[in-house]
Amino acid sequence: MDQVSAWLHEKNPGLDGPIGVDEDLIEARLIDSMDFLEFVDLLEEISGGSIDLQKVTIDDFRTLARVKERFLDPAGHAEVPAG
């Protein structure tokens, strides 16, 4: 989660302090439509899997807790690339 937090702080230079795990990243405008695909790419890089955008909802990206549960936990549901 450190990489995700660092990315969010990089994209939001005025952000001070830690981001709460239940803070709504979208409502707080920490992720906007311009950065969304870059955020997905970051999650894919960290998880080592691909994210099928047709199998997720915006709520899967709404909080750090949900991002961790959905994409970064070993039991998560990110799809592993065929190879």
Secondary structure as GFF3:
##gff-version 3
##sequence-region A 1 83
A	DSSP	alpha_helix	2	11	.	.	.	ID=ss1
A	DSSP	alpha_helix	36	47	.	.	.	ID=ss2
A	DSSP	three_ten_helix	58	61	.	.	.	ID=ss3
A	DSSP	alpha_helix	64	67	.	.	.	ID=ss4
A	DSSP	pi_helix	68	72	.	.	.	ID=ss5
###
